[in-house]
């Protein structure tokens, strides 16, 4: 079974994988196989956001993140969670730079995390209709956007790319860099990624 050690630098990624898959999680489990996409948005309310993302408020029901994979497969439900003034949607209904610009128009901010079957992982942060910074967790030094270094002050102590020369003592595996991305999101949103998001009971809604 995949190790769930809170002291591990890969803890948050492994906890997320364990929560999403629920059963059968091992060292080969990869959220990229699902095309995992999540977005956190601040500056709006659930009803307004649901209308914009074409989610049906009339179908809103209590839901844990651990239940959303089955519900999404069955009826297209998405997990909608509120904590710390932010709203998280899993899976995000849209992706890409233009979506991030659109969803933050009017003074909002948002951050997204994506993993796809092509082994591409990325973090994107937008504010007030502008893409501020976007980068792959394994290579944040290659960030692009209006202010690529905007989130650097929140990255202290996190394990993204540490050594690109191949020194195994400082090498960062994918699950560690994704865990660092999740910790970065927790710092930005001012929340506990495990208690406030992964383990808490929130709600689900279907697409319209």
Residue, then its C-alpha position, 0 to 999 in steps of 0.5 A: x500500500x502507498x505510505x501515508x506518512x505526514x512527515x513524508x515530502x510526498x504526503x499530500x500527493x499520496x493522501x490525495x491519490x488515496x482519497x480519490x481512488x479509495x481502494x487499490x492505491x499502491x506505488x504505481x497509482x497515478x492521478x494523471x491517469x484520471x486527467x485530474x484537474x482542480x481549481x480554487x477560486x476566491x472572490x465569489x459565492x457558490x451560487x454565482x460560480x455554479x451559474x457561470x460554470x453551468x452547474x445545477x444548484x438543484x442537484x446539490x448534495x453532501x459529498x466527500x472528495x472520496x466519493x466524487x470519482x464514482x459520482x462523476x463517472x455515474x452522472x457527471x457530478x463535480x465536487x464543490x468545496x468551500x473553505x477559507x473564502x475559497x471555492x474548490x471544484x473537482x474536476x474543474x469543468x474547464x482548463x487552460x490559460x483562457x479559463x483562468x483569465x475568464x474565471x478571475x475577471x472582476x477582481x477574483x483570483x484562482x489557482x489550479x492544479x492539473x495532471x494529465x495522461x501525457x505526464x504533464x503537471x502544471x500550476x496556474x495562478x490568475x488574478x483579475x482577468x490576468x494569468x499571473x504565473x504558470x509552471x510545471x511543479x517539477x520546473x517552477x524556474x521555467x514559469x511564465x505569465x505577467x509576473x512569473x515569480x509572484x508565488x515565490x514567497x510562498x515556496x520556501x522549504x517546498x520540494x520542487x526542482x532541487x537538483x537538475x544534475x541527477x544527484x539522488x540525495x536531492x532528487x525530487x520525485x513527481x509525487x514530492x513536487x505535486x505535494x509541494x504544489x498542494x502545499x503552495x495552494x494551501x499556503x495561498x488559500x490559508x487552509x489545511x489541505x488535508x483537513x479543510x479539503x481532502x477529508x472534509x464533507x462538502x457537496x457535489x453538483x451535476x453539470x447542467 
